[in-house]
Amino acid sequence: MLTYEPVCLTGREEYLKRWALCPMKTSDYSFGNIWGWAEEYGLEWAFSATHVWIRQTLPTLVHWAPIGPWNSPDWANCPVLAGGMELTRVPEGLAELWKEAMPGRVRLTEARDHWDYVYSVPELVELRGNRFHKKKNLLNQFLRAYQHDFSDLTPDCVEATLDMQRQWCTWRDCEDPGTLLAENRAITRVLQNWDRLGGGLFGGVLRVEGEVVAYTVAEALSDDMLVIHFEKGRPEFKGVYQAVNQMFLADRGHGFAFVNREQDLGDEGLRKAKMSYNPVTFLKKFAVAVSPA
C-alpha cells in the first residue's frame, strides 16, 4: 500500500532521481510546478520502489501520472492500478503504453486544455520573418520608448518582484476567487522561498528606470528544454511581454533548443496568445481511466 504525504522540499532529491528517468517530461511534473502549486491543489506524493505516485486532493481527489521509468514495471500486474484508477494530465507516451500493456482496461480521453505549448528558442530570440512581425514590432517599440535593463532574478530583488506582482494583481483584480487568485498564491509561495529552492528555478527581471516592470520564473525540464512557469508584466508599458520573453531567452536560453510555455487550461484568450507565438509542437496529455484487473 502507498503512503501519501504532502509534497515537500525535503523530498526533492528523491523525486528528482525518479524524474530524471521519466522519458517524456511535461511541465506539470517539474518539481517547481508541483511544489509551487502543492497548497492550491493539495498535492501529495507516495514513493514506491521505482516510481513517485502523485494525487491532487483539492477541490476533489484525482490522481496524476506516476513519475519514473515507464518501461520497467509490468503495468498489467501493477498493484497500484489493480483496483482501477482515474488519472489526469497523463503524458501521451505513458497513456499509449498503458493502452497497449493493459488491453481492454484503459480508456483515453484527449485533454486538449492541458497540452503543453513548445516553441523554438532561436525563433523566439530572433523573431524573424512575417510570422513574428507583430512581436518584433512590439519589442522594438519597447526598446525605443524605455530606458531599461534586464538581469537575473536573484534573492536581493525578490521583494521588488513581489511588489510588481501585487501591482499586476491589482490591475487584474486577483482578489476575485478563481484561477488568478490561486496563481498569485503559487507565485508568492515560490518567490518567498526563492533562496530555499536553490538552483532548481531561475528567472529574470526587466526594469525601466530602476523599477521592475516584468519578470520570468523558469526551470530546466531536460537537457534541451526549459519551461516558463510564470511571466508577468505591467500592461502600461507597451511591448513589455514581448521584451521580457525575448530578453530572458536571449540571456538564459543558451543551450536549450526548446521552451515549454505550459498549457492554456481552456482559456480562449490564453490559447490565442500562445498560438500567436507559433509553437513547433505540443506535448499532449490525456485523462485516463484504468478499469480493475
HURA-V14697 format. One record per run of one state. SS is the DSSP state (hx for helix, st for strand, lp for the rest). FROM is the first residue (numbers start at 0). LEN is the number of residues. If there is no record, write none. Layout:
ss-><SS,SS>
from-><FROM,FROM>
len-><LEN,LEN>
This chain:
ss-><lp,st,lp,hx,lp,hx,lp,hx,lp,hx,lp,st,lp,st,lp,st,lp,st,lp,hx,lp,st,hx,lp,st,lp,hx,lp,st,hx,lp,hx,lp,st,lp,hx,lp,hx,lp,st,lp,st,lp,st,lp,hx,lp,st,lp,hx,lp,st,lp,st,lp>
from-><0,4,6,8,20,26,29,30,36,37,41,42,47,51,56,61,63,66,67,74,77,84,91,101,105,110,111,114,115,120,126,129,145,147,152,154,172,178,192,200,208,210,220,224,233,239,252,257,260,267,275,280,283,284,290>
len-><4,2,2,12,6,3,1,6,1,4,1,5,4,5,5,2,3,1,7,3,7,7,10,4,5,1,3,1,5,6,3,16,2,5,2,18,6,14,8,8,2,10,4,9,6,13,5,3,7,8,5,3,1,6,3>
